Structures are given as C-alpha cells and as structure tokens.
Amino acid sequence: MAVVLVTDTQQDWLDDIEGVETIDPKEYLTDDQWIRRKHVKIYNLARSYQYQSLGYYVSLLAEARGHRPFPSVTTIQDLSNRNAVRLVPCDLEELIDKCLHPLQGDTFELSVYFGGNLAARYAKLARDLSGLFQAPLMRFEFTRRKRWRLRRARAIGLEDIPQSHRPFVIEQAQKHFVRGSAGKMKRNSFRYDLAILHNPAEGSLAPSDDKALNKMVKAAASLGINAELLTVDDAGRLLEFDALFLRETTSVDHYTYRLARKAEREGMVVMDDPQSILRCTNKVYLAELMNKAKLPTPETIVAHPGNADTIGEKLGFPVVLKRPDSAFSLGVVKVATPEELQAQLKVFFADSDLVVAQSYMRTDFDWRIGVLDRRPLFACKYHMASGHWQIINANEESDSKRFGKFETVPVEMAPRKAVALAQKSADLIGDGLYGVDIKESDGNFYVIEVNDNPNIDSGVEDKILRDELYRRIMESFLRRIERGKSVEVTA
C-alpha cells in the first residue's frame, strides 16, 4: 500500500521520508486523482480535527474512498469525547500510576509521536497509550488525586510540536515507516496489509510456532498481502493494516480482545473477531449454546452454590470441573470423590459464580476438527499426554512429556459424524477459524468445546495440506478484505 502524509504545506519539515508521499489537505480533498487511487494509507497530520474542519474531512473522505486514514473518523470522535478516557483498561491505569508516581507535581503532560516519547522511561507507557488511542501524534494530560489518572487525550498536528522535539519526531517517523530494506522495496507491490499478532513469550503454548507464522507471511505475500508479525508493543500501528490475525492466546479480560474490538470497530477484518472470542472463551456460554442446539455433549451441569450438592448424584464420579475462562487444560480438573469435589468447587467459586461440571469420558484421544468459513480445514487426533488424562499435562515442564502424540488425517478420512458435528458446532459461533474438540465413545461423538484461535503448528495441523493450509487461510482474508472494500465503495 502507498503511504501518504497529509499536512499543511508550511509544515514541510517532515517531508523527506523515503517511500512516503506528502500532500496538502486541500489537494487530497479536491484533486480527482485521489478519488481514483486505490490501496492508500493516509496519515492525516492536519492542523485541526474539529468537526467539519479540513482535517476532519480528510479522514472522512479517505474512508469513503476506500483508503485507510490514520486517525480514523471513529478515533477523532472518540478523542473529542472526554468520556473516552474512562475506557482505559485496569492494567494501563496501573502502568500510568507506576510510571508517574515519582513526579512531584499533580499534573503532567506526555507527548507521543508515532508511538514514542523523548524520555526512555516513558517508552512503554507511550506505546500502550498509542495502542489504545490510535493517532500518529498525540498529547495526554494526567492529574494526580491519590493516584495518577488520564484526564484528557487529544490528537495534535505538526504545528503543535515544539521546535526542540522535531528531530525526535523525524527519527520516530522514519522508524515507523521504514520497516527494513526488504519491506521498503516491496511495500508498494502489495495490495493489502495484514497484522499477525503473536507473543514469543508463550513458547510451546503459542497457537502457532515460528515456522508456521513464517509460512503464513509467505502465503499472504503470494496473494498480494503484506503480512507482518507484530507484538502488543506494536499495537500503536494497528490501524495501518487492513486486517488483524490473532495468533496469541485470547481472553476477554485481555488486550487481545481489546485490540480485536478496536480493529473491528475501525472496519478492519479480524480473525478471531471479538464475538467469537467472547463466545468461545467462556465454557458456561458454550455449555448453554450446545444444550440449546441439542448437540451431543458429555452430561453437563452449570453449577452454582445453589445446585452444587447435586453434582455428584447426577454426574457420578469422576467429575470434570472447568473454570468458565479455562484454556490449554489450565483451570480444568478431574475430581474423584465428594470431598475433592467440594474442595475444588470452593476454589473455583471464589473467582466465578458459575462453574461447568461434566461427566468424565475416558478416551485415548480427542478429535480436533479445524473449521474455516463454515467448511472443514483439517482433522487431527490429539492423544492424551503420557500418564495423564488430558492432551496437555500442565504440570509437566518438559515439552516431550507435556503434550501427547498427534495424528493428522485427511478431512475426508476422518469420521463423517465427527466432521458434521464439528461444522454444526462451529456454525453456532460464526464463520471464522475454529478448532472443535470432539470425543468418540462407542461409535458416538460428543462436542467438548469450540476453540477460537485454534493451534496451527508446522508439522501438525498442516501435515496433510502443508503450504496449502496457509494459503486457504490467507485466501479467506483476501476475500473478506475485498468484500469489505467493495461495500465501502458502494456505500
């Protein structure tokens, strides 16, 4: 995608950035070539973003033309509303107070330029604020009343930057736009941009290993999509992209969900979309959903303190207890006696008013059926970890013992009932990418759960389709992006 800075002609000190075109707001609004041009990112650095100002119309018309403005009109509106600062998540509030605690006064102003601040001690705070309020140039005002809190956030133009800050702004802009020589040379040959969010710190529990991530980037490039691997530290760049692919473990009370919501709200294609994250990461919701749809599951009780004493009688022992937000076998326990049941319920009820209880089904493996765009993508058998009743032994430190063996089979060779049940289950969630876990017992199949953000690892889920698996995922992104662009143009 072409990158264009829109700024007033008298502010020409940011012109010399390689690979970036600079134009005046009036030129962008009135020159017909900008109506015809496609695949453009607009960095709107106009003097003002007030309603019906030139800056406001640059972002508004950029969206109408199918360009990607930064900041978007949604961001501009959010920043004009003082209530927006109330949306600061708890972890960011903690960071604000921690970073500003040493200050002597009770007010403080922080300038953030392309995700950075002149003082190294505020680097993380600047990145996190930039990720939440997505605009190239921003100024944040803080006040202290017992604790430091954000009072105001606003986007600024180039003329608002002090002369002494300009060398730093130029340096930050160059870092922001020039992402390595290879990317710089190839950028304009791509039609779209895809952000792949991952977290190297997750290690073996990450949804995709490094080799799989690199294959995704390669598959995207073959379709004209420039895919970049980002971490949460790059969240301030999110709105530069046309789509977001989450390859980090998701949770509702987590930045993955917040970034997905932000991206979707700004018109980006998102996988996993926020609704899928919300639905799949809560086991209580899944239990109710499967029950309402009358899909076969192990016998299940949504437990609360009022019915907890009936669990053993109705389900027998052993019983499997699940925290509503459990993932990767964490927060899932098996209890064998009434005493163990009561002790574990006491622990779980301390964090959640509801807990899922299921009858235990002993099997040597679980089926995992991958579903994308309401069609099966892959089929795997995940065997139980050695000496353990789950496919992951969360208490085992060695990866060779933590995970059970796997068998990947062609989808057409997997049991037809399992594949059909997986599709029905995933359809209840949406049309994204899901991994449906199914148990097989005496020729019958039972849904265990539907996972958003399923594992896609090299040599495992891709063992049959190989590079074609990654291409199919990227083809889905391409269709979704182009469908969204066509709707924008039509509108």
MOJO-V545611 format. One line per field, one symbol per residue. phi: phi as a letter, one per 30 degrees, with the letter a starting at -180 (. if undefined). psi: psi as a letter, one per 30 degrees, with the letter a starting at -180 (. if undefined). burial: # if it has 16 or more other ideal C-beta (glycine too) atoms within 10 Angstrom, else .. Layout:
phi=???
psi=???
burial=???
This chain:
phi=.dcbccadddccdcddcdibccbdeddddcdddddddbhbcccdcddbceeidedddedddedddidcdbdddddeddddcedddddddeddeddedddceddddcbabbcbchibbedddcedddddddddcdbdbbbccbbcbibdbdcabbdbcdddceedddeddddddddddccjdddddceddcdbbbccdbbeddhdcddbdeddddddddddddcicdcbdccddcedceddccabcdbbecaddadeddddddddddiddbbddedddddddcdddddddddddhddbeebbdcbedbddcddddcibdbccbdecdahidibbcccbeddddddddddddcbdbbccbddcdbdacdbcdbbhibdcabbccdddeibcbdbcdccddddcdcddbbcbeedcdedddddddddddddclcdcbbccbccbhicbbdcaccdhddbcdicdcdcdhddddddddddddddddddddddddd
psi=kkkkkjlkefigfgeijkgkkklkeeeeffkfffefklikkjjjhlekglkgleeefeeefeeefgljkjlleeeeeeffjffeffgkleeeeeeeeeefefkeaglkkkkjjhgllekefgeeeeeeeefejjleklkkkklkjelklkekkkklleffkleffeeeeeeeeeeeejhkeeeeefeffkelkkkjkljfffbfgkfkleeeeeeeeeeeefggkjkkjllffgffgegflflkjjhkklkeilfeeeeeeeeeegglkkjkleeeeeeffjfeeeeeeeeefhkkllkkkjklffgeffeeeefaklkkkkkegllhfkgklkkfleeeeeeeeeeefffkfkkkkkkkjklflkkjjkkkhgkkelkljjlkkkglflfkjffkekeffeklllkklkefflkeeeeeeeeeeeffeagbkljkkkkkkhglkkkelkklhlkjkkfdfgeefbfeeeeeeeeeeeeeeeeeeeeeee.
burial=#.######..#..#..#..#.####..#.....#....#########.#....##########.############.##....##..#...#..##..##.......#.#########...#..################.#.#...####.######..#......###.##..##.........#..##########.....#####..##.###.###.#.######.#.#################...##########..######################.##......##.####....#..##..#..############.###.#....##..##..#...#.########...########...##########..#.####........###.#.#..#..##..##.###.##.#############....##############.####.#...##########.##..##......
